Amino acid sequence: MSKRLLGYLTIERPKRAPLQLQLCRGLRSAIQDGALSPQDQLPSSRDLASRLGLSRNTVTAAYDQLVSEGYLESRPRSGLYVADRLTFQTPVRQPPPRVTMTPRVSGPSPFRPSQPDVRLFPLAAWNRMRARALRQHGEALLHYQSRLPLGLPVLQRALAAYLRDSRGVDCAWEQVAVTSGSQQALYLIGQLLLRPGGVAYVEDPGYNGAKAAFSATGARLAPVPVDAQGLAPPAALEPGSLLYTTPSRQFPTGASLPVARRLALIQAATQASAWIVEDDYDSEFRYSSAPLPSLYSLNPGGRVIYIGSMSKILFPSLRIGYAVLPSKFVEFFEALRTIVDDHGPLVDQATLAEFIASGALYAHLRRCRAAYAERASSFCDTAAALGLPFRFAHTEAGMNLLGETANGDERSERLRQRGFDIPPLSAYSIESRRDGLVFGFTAFEPSAARAALRKLAGCL
Ligand SMILES: Cc1ncc(COP(=O)(O)O)c(C=O)c1O
């Protein structure tokens, strides 16, 4: 037996994989790499077993396995041979991956934007509702449910009722598509409405998730400037285009779009037969007044596609978002969703339906709103007391605060090196030259935020 062949048949001890499997793997690689050629005779099982310190049974079982896979063939009264006509491409062997400890998942560093405080989430109540939902729906929840690409009807109904009551979104429940985060809604809407060479208007600065989803279609991104009142509506839109906006609270600057601009947008979209995608991602968090009505509520059944997310009001890893689709798109959206992943996780959807219907969602929102309101004012007070070089605008709502300042890029980088995660405004910009840092404040308790801000003051 050649030295080269023996090199392939090194058996690892203590064994990480069963011995038979290790031997099969070694023999296969030897054949694929040409250390054993077609028609070569294999050593007898007794010989190989004694060479490798294995039992004869192990070797025989490995040989049988390779015969059944077609690598080896047995010739009566002669022995085992490498099968004829096996030619493999010369493999480029990658070095085996280094075995490292699986990295622990960790929470956000200060002051990473758009992070809810998941410690406020009533996990025990959620788990009880999950158990109840499983009892109610039975094992049907565990099967493929390919006829439900838009989600469980109980959740579609619960969301439609929630959106009508809290956001003024009047729609039939069949128009509500439950998606994997609002990111999937953005992606599928882009696939549905945009073509290569088409135009997607996006806020500048604006949400990168939307830009990525729309530019993946080959459409051109047309940046629309954002000022202190939010997006400045273009006088006219390209026919058949799409415009993405965050009117309740512009991401990432925090401005709320005044009604006159909302009406101008709807008029421009109507004239151009364009679609407005309204991303209402954190409108539930307004601290000094009631949430603003949605843009959709000004043009129900018109040119607005409304999308929202459970990521901020419950927890992001749930990956549940939704879109309110124009009725004529429902069928196309269903077809696309079926291609992507058939349907979303139904146990979570049933639990969420229960969570909404039981009133737990509203209670949780009240709790978060109170905590976040306190955190927003504590953050701003501490920043002022420390004399930080930022001007904070739009502090009455949302999860993020834009701190306007000069040299945002450089400051963000310096802070990153000291363990902070505070992106500069340029990270969200195409042409905009507005400068500043985007602070998320909701995930950090006031005492932790104060300590982090003191450290930040030292770094600057
Ligand atoms: C503007 C905006 N829209 C939507 C989302 C939520 O995305 P998803 O529902 O995919 O978690 C975010 C999250 O950061 C966001 O900032």
The ligand as a Gaussian input file, in Angstrom:
#p B3LYP/6-31G(d) Opt

LIG

0 1
 C      -36.763000      52.951000       8.326000
 C      -36.903000      51.543000       8.785000
 N      -37.862000      50.775000       8.261000
 C      -38.039000      49.499000       8.658000
 C      -37.250000      48.952000       9.624000
 C      -37.559000      47.572000      10.137000
 O      -37.094000      46.583000       9.366000
 P      -37.508000      45.050000       9.641000
 O      -39.003000      44.996000       9.824000
 O      -37.071000      44.351000       8.427000
 O      -36.800000      44.620000      10.881000
 C      -36.203000      49.687000      10.152000
 C      -35.285000      49.067000      11.127000
 O      -34.284000      49.581000      11.499000
 C      -36.041000      51.019000       9.745000
 O      -35.084000      51.780000      10.266000

